[in-house]
Amino acid sequence: MVKRIKGVTFSTKVSPQFGNHMVSAARGVFNLFILDVHIFIEHKSGQYGGRSPGYGISLVVERTTGCLISADRACCYPITEHGTFDDFEEKAELLPPEDVGVHAAWMLLGEIENGGVVDSSHTRFFCFFFALYAHLMCLRFVWES
């Protein structure tokens, strides 16, 4: 069971309205299932916005068992080999912010449908630490005997 959904949209060097568009698109998907949805907007511009324009959304669902499952989606222009974005180059089309919000929402719903206590993006870390723990327990057993 899902307790609540929280998230944050982030945008740099693009219109501040991109965050609002992502929030409304994601809420449009989530409101069909749950009403306890809180998504915050973070916008940076000027010198605090970094070197290249981009935007995205990060969503986290809290289950009644206390497990946290997440999904992220971001769009940005590529940085050139010089480490900066050249305004003279032809800019590639980015995904609209509404599509980013909807895609992230459906990704999160897919993670919820999969079940479990670890989302698919963090499964490799879980397996690594589980194997490391098992290895340490074997070493401890050998050391004590």
Backbone bond lengths (Angstrom), bond angles and torsions (degrees), N, CA, C in turn:
res aa  C-N    CA-C-N  psi(-1)  N-CA   C-N-CA  omega(-1)  CA-C   N-CA-C  phi
1 M - - - 1.444 - - 1.527 109.81 -
2 V 1.288 115.45 145.25 1.458 122.02 -179.26 1.522 109.52 -96.30
3 K 1.324 115.45 130.82 1.460 120.85 179.15 1.527 110.71 -90.14
4 R 1.336 116.22 -53.17 1.467 120.44 179.74 1.520 109.34 -159.15
5 I 1.319 114.57 162.78 1.460 121.69 176.59 1.521 107.60 -123.91
6 K 1.328 115.22 129.65 1.460 120.99 176.90 1.520 108.19 -126.10
7 G 1.309 115.18 157.85 1.447 118.16 179.10 1.508 111.98 -169.44
8 V 1.317 114.19 176.27 1.454 121.38 177.38 1.524 108.33 -145.69
9 T 1.330 115.15 137.70 1.455 119.81 171.26 1.516 107.28 -102.07
10 F 1.309 116.10 146.70 1.456 120.28 178.85 1.518 108.82 -133.04
11 S 1.311 115.14 141.09 1.460 120.11 178.86 1.520 108.88 -147.84
12 T 1.323 115.13 141.84 1.457 121.04 178.94 1.516 109.35 -135.51
13 K 1.316 115.11 132.23 1.459 122.72 176.03 1.525 113.54 55.65
14 V 1.320 116.71 32.12 1.461 122.97 170.81 1.527 106.67 -131.77
15 S 1.297 116.82 179.80 1.457 120.41 179.99 1.531 110.50 -62.97
16 P 1.329 118.05 137.65 1.468 120.16 176.98 1.527 112.98 -61.85
17 Q 1.321 117.43 -18.55 1.460 120.94 179.45 1.526 112.80 -70.63
18 F 1.334 117.93 -16.12 1.461 120.50 179.16 1.528 110.70 -58.26
19 G 1.327 117.16 -39.81 1.463 120.86 178.51 1.514 111.74 -62.50
20 N 1.326 116.88 -43.16 1.466 120.75 178.43 1.524 111.60 -62.55
21 H 1.327 116.49 -39.70 1.463 120.29 179.80 1.530 111.23 -65.69
22 M 1.333 116.98 -40.78 1.467 119.95 179.08 1.527 110.91 -66.46
23 V 1.329 116.74 -40.58 1.466 120.74 179.89 1.523 110.60 -63.76
24 S 1.318 117.28 -47.93 1.467 119.38 -177.83 1.525 111.47 -65.50
25 A 1.329 117.73 -35.45 1.465 120.14 178.49 1.528 111.16 -68.59
26 A 1.327 117.31 -43.77 1.468 120.35 179.66 1.527 110.78 -67.12
27 R 1.324 116.77 -41.70 1.470 119.67 178.65 1.527 111.15 -64.71
28 G 1.322 116.86 -31.45 1.457 120.09 176.91 1.518 112.16 -60.86
29 V 1.326 116.69 -34.07 1.465 121.12 177.17 1.526 110.39 -78.57
30 F 1.334 117.23 -46.58 1.463 120.83 -174.75 1.521 113.42 -70.32
31 N 1.323 118.14 -31.82 1.463 120.22 -177.40 1.520 112.71 -64.60
32 L 1.320 117.43 -15.66 1.460 120.33 174.56 1.527 111.40 -71.40
33 F 1.350 116.93 -21.84 1.458 121.11 -173.12 1.527 114.01 -118.32
34 I 1.325 117.46 -40.06 1.462 121.69 -174.84 1.528 108.80 -147.10
35 L 1.326 115.90 144.63 1.461 119.76 -178.55 1.526 113.31 -100.15
36 D 1.323 117.79 -14.50 1.465 121.53 -178.70 1.530 109.75 -85.13
37 V 1.327 116.25 75.54 1.463 123.07 -177.37 1.524 108.39 -124.02
38 H 1.329 116.12 124.40 1.464 121.72 179.00 1.525 108.04 -128.18
39 I 1.323 116.39 113.02 1.459 121.34 178.87 1.524 107.76 -124.14
40 F 1.315 115.70 123.58 1.455 122.03 -177.33 1.525 110.15 -98.79
41 I 1.319 115.91 158.51 1.461 121.75 -176.87 1.524 109.33 -116.26
42 E 1.322 116.24 130.12 1.461 122.67 177.32 1.524 107.74 -126.39
43 H 1.322 116.25 118.26 1.468 120.85 -179.85 1.525 109.58 -124.48
44 K 1.309 116.24 133.33 1.465 122.18 177.03 1.524 108.73 -123.75
45 S 1.317 115.43 140.79 1.458 119.79 177.10 1.520 108.68 -142.59
46 G 1.305 115.54 173.08 1.458 120.12 179.92 1.513 111.78 68.27
47 Q 1.321 116.23 -143.69 1.462 120.07 -177.50 1.524 112.50 -68.87
48 Y 1.331 117.51 -20.70 1.462 121.09 179.48 1.526 112.38 -83.78
49 G 1.305 117.23 -7.16 1.457 121.52 -175.87 1.509 115.69 -89.26
50 G 1.309 118.54 1.82 1.453 120.04 -179.18 1.511 111.61 83.58
51 R 1.324 115.70 -162.18 1.458 120.31 -174.62 1.518 114.45 -102.19
52 S 1.316 118.00 -22.65 1.460 118.58 -177.34 1.523 110.52 -131.31
53 P 1.322 116.83 149.25 1.464 120.03 179.70 1.523 111.41 -73.96
54 G 1.327 115.38 146.57 1.456 120.36 177.78 1.514 110.80 -174.82
55 Y 1.318 115.68 169.60 1.456 121.09 -179.62 1.517 108.96 -159.42
56 G 1.325 115.49 160.47 1.456 119.67 179.71 1.510 111.20 -174.68
57 I 1.321 114.13 -177.85 1.458 120.81 -178.32 1.527 108.44 -145.07
58 S 1.306 115.30 141.97 1.459 122.43 176.60 1.521 107.87 -125.73
59 L 1.325 116.63 125.58 1.464 121.81 -176.02 1.522 110.22 -122.43
60 V 1.325 116.07 142.01 1.463 122.14 178.87 1.520 108.17 -134.21
61 V 1.321 115.88 132.45 1.459 120.83 175.58 1.525 108.11 -108.13
62 E 1.317 115.69 135.96 1.457 120.95 174.81 1.517 107.87 -105.70
63 R 1.323 115.36 124.82 1.455 120.38 179.92 1.522 109.97 -89.64
64 T 1.305 116.00 165.47 1.461 120.15 179.23 1.522 111.45 -66.51
65 T 1.330 117.81 -20.18 1.465 121.67 177.57 1.526 112.02 -82.36
66 G 1.335 117.50 -7.90 1.456 121.50 -179.36 1.515 113.64 97.78
67 C 1.320 118.27 -4.87 1.464 121.49 179.25 1.524 109.90 -72.71
68 L 1.328 115.41 144.76 1.458 122.06 177.19 1.523 108.72 -114.24
69 I 1.312 116.81 126.65 1.459 123.11 179.06 1.527 106.89 -120.37
70 S 1.342 117.19 137.59 1.464 119.56 -174.59 1.523 111.98 -128.49
71 A 1.328 114.21 161.60 1.462 122.79 173.65 1.524 107.62 -150.57
72 D 1.323 116.31 141.41 1.460 122.01 -177.76 1.520 109.83 -133.10
73 R 1.324 114.87 151.22 1.465 121.49 174.41 1.516 107.58 -150.01
74 A 1.325 116.86 134.31 1.462 120.99 -179.03 1.524 110.31 -142.89
75 C 1.319 115.93 154.96 1.461 123.50 175.65 1.518 108.49 -135.45
76 C 1.318 116.40 135.72 1.460 119.82 176.06 1.521 109.09 -156.12
77 Y 1.312 114.81 160.83 1.452 120.41 175.32 1.522 108.67 -79.48
78 P 1.317 117.69 145.72 1.471 119.14 179.55 1.521 111.22 -70.32
79 I 1.314 115.13 149.78 1.463 121.52 176.39 1.525 107.50 -91.69
80 T 1.319 117.05 137.58 1.459 121.28 -177.64 1.518 110.56 -73.48
81 E 1.319 116.03 176.10 1.467 121.00 -178.70 1.525 112.35 -65.84
82 H 1.325 117.15 -18.06 1.461 120.63 178.22 1.524 111.99 -85.30
83 G 1.332 117.16 -3.47 1.457 121.12 178.62 1.511 114.16 88.77
84 T 1.325 117.54 4.76 1.460 120.68 178.52 1.515 109.14 -131.24
85 F 1.309 115.83 166.06 1.453 121.38 177.12 1.517 108.39 -98.29
86 D 1.318 116.23 121.83 1.462 120.57 179.95 1.519 109.47 -84.89
87 D 1.323 116.18 125.79 1.460 120.60 179.09 1.525 112.11 -72.51
88 F 1.314 117.05 -16.32 1.451 120.08 -176.83 1.524 112.08 -82.62
89 E 1.321 116.71 -18.44 1.454 119.61 178.72 1.520 109.89 -74.68
90 E 1.307 114.82 157.63 1.454 119.69 177.58 1.524 108.75 -75.20
91 K 1.318 116.86 124.86 1.459 121.31 -176.58 1.524 110.18 -81.86
92 A 1.318 115.29 135.97 1.456 120.41 176.57 1.524 109.66 -76.51
93 E 1.307 116.14 152.74 1.461 120.87 177.87 1.523 109.44 -73.91
94 L 1.308 115.78 131.24 1.458 121.01 176.63 1.520 109.68 -99.41
95 L 1.315 114.98 160.53 1.452 121.50 176.24 1.527 109.06 -63.98
96 P 1.325 118.98 135.63 1.468 119.95 177.82 1.530 110.79 -61.90
97 P 1.328 118.08 150.54 1.469 120.10 -177.39 1.528 113.23 -61.16
98 E 1.318 117.87 -30.73 1.466 120.08 177.69 1.521 110.60 -63.65
99 D 1.334 116.44 -41.60 1.462 120.33 179.16 1.527 111.55 -67.79
100 V 1.323 116.71 -34.25 1.465 120.52 177.25 1.527 109.67 -63.49
101 G 1.331 117.18 -45.01 1.464 121.19 179.14 1.515 112.68 -63.73
102 V 1.327 116.89 -44.11 1.463 120.80 179.80 1.527 110.49 -66.20
103 H 1.332 116.88 -43.06 1.465 120.36 -179.36 1.528 111.04 -62.94
104 A 1.325 117.62 -43.24 1.467 120.68 178.70 1.526 111.04 -64.74
105 A 1.326 117.26 -38.88 1.465 120.55 179.01 1.525 110.94 -64.10
106 W 1.317 117.05 -43.76 1.464 119.63 179.48 1.524 111.25 -70.31
107 M 1.336 117.46 -32.13 1.468 119.61 174.52 1.525 110.28 -62.29
108 L 1.331 116.76 -43.03 1.463 120.69 179.41 1.525 110.91 -65.66
109 L 1.318 117.18 -41.27 1.464 119.62 177.46 1.525 111.13 -63.83
110 G 1.327 117.15 -34.70 1.467 120.44 175.16 1.517 111.93 -64.95
111 E 1.332 116.67 -39.25 1.467 120.52 176.91 1.529 110.77 -65.36
112 I 1.322 116.70 -38.59 1.462 120.49 177.95 1.525 109.73 -64.90
113 E 1.324 116.28 -40.98 1.461 120.59 -179.83 1.526 111.59 -64.34
114 N 1.338 117.20 -34.93 1.464 120.49 178.97 1.522 111.91 -64.60
115 G 1.310 116.98 -27.18 1.461 120.66 -179.75 1.515 111.09 75.32
116 G 1.311 116.10 -165.36 1.451 120.94 179.80 1.512 112.17 86.79
117 V 1.324 114.71 -177.52 1.458 120.51 -178.51 1.521 112.48 -111.88
118 V 1.331 117.87 -5.14 1.460 122.24 -179.73 1.523 107.96 -129.32
119 D 1.343 116.84 129.63 1.460 118.57 178.13 1.523 110.12 -75.17
120 S 1.321 116.74 164.15 1.464 121.28 -171.64 1.524 113.08 -64.89
121 S 1.323 118.71 -26.64 1.463 119.52 -179.97 1.525 112.37 -75.37
122 H 1.323 118.30 -18.68 1.464 121.48 -179.36 1.527 113.16 -110.62
123 T 1.310 118.30 7.56 1.460 121.37 -177.86 1.523 111.69 -63.21
124 R 1.329 117.58 -39.66 1.466 119.84 -178.09 1.529 111.48 -63.99
125 F 1.344 117.43 -35.15 1.458 119.80 176.98 1.523 111.02 -67.32
126 F 1.318 115.83 -40.70 1.459 120.58 178.54 1.525 110.16 -61.19
127 C 1.332 117.01 -46.28 1.466 120.77 179.71 1.527 111.30 -64.52
128 F 1.331 116.86 -39.90 1.461 120.62 179.12 1.525 110.98 -61.66
129 F 1.326 117.02 -49.47 1.464 120.07 -178.18 1.527 111.72 -68.94
130 F 1.321 117.07 -32.67 1.459 119.98 176.07 1.522 110.15 -65.10
131 A 1.336 116.84 -44.43 1.469 120.43 178.51 1.525 110.81 -66.10
132 L 1.319 117.23 -39.59 1.460 120.95 178.40 1.527 110.67 -63.20
133 Y 1.314 116.87 -42.56 1.459 120.99 178.62 1.527 110.47 -63.58
134 A 1.339 116.90 -43.67 1.463 120.20 179.21 1.526 110.46 -62.47
135 H 1.330 117.17 -39.89 1.460 121.14 178.69 1.529 110.74 -65.17
136 L 1.316 117.14 -42.41 1.462 120.43 178.95 1.524 111.59 -65.20
137 M 1.323 117.35 -36.25 1.460 120.13 178.27 1.528 110.54 -67.49
138 C 1.340 117.62 -36.79 1.469 120.51 176.62 1.518 110.22 -65.14
139 L 1.330 117.48 -43.00 1.460 120.74 178.35 1.520 111.09 -64.06
140 R 1.309 116.76 -39.52 1.460 120.75 179.25 1.522 110.67 -64.85
141 F 1.331 116.96 -40.28 1.458 121.33 179.24 1.526 110.23 -64.47
142 V 1.334 117.52 -43.05 1.466 121.74 179.30 1.523 109.73 -66.38
143 W 1.318 117.55 -40.71 1.461 122.16 -178.48 1.527 111.38 -64.30
144 E 1.339 117.13 -40.16 1.457 120.74 -177.36 1.519 112.75 -76.60
145 S 1.324 118.60 -22.52 1.469 119.58 -177.81 1.505 113.13 -91.82
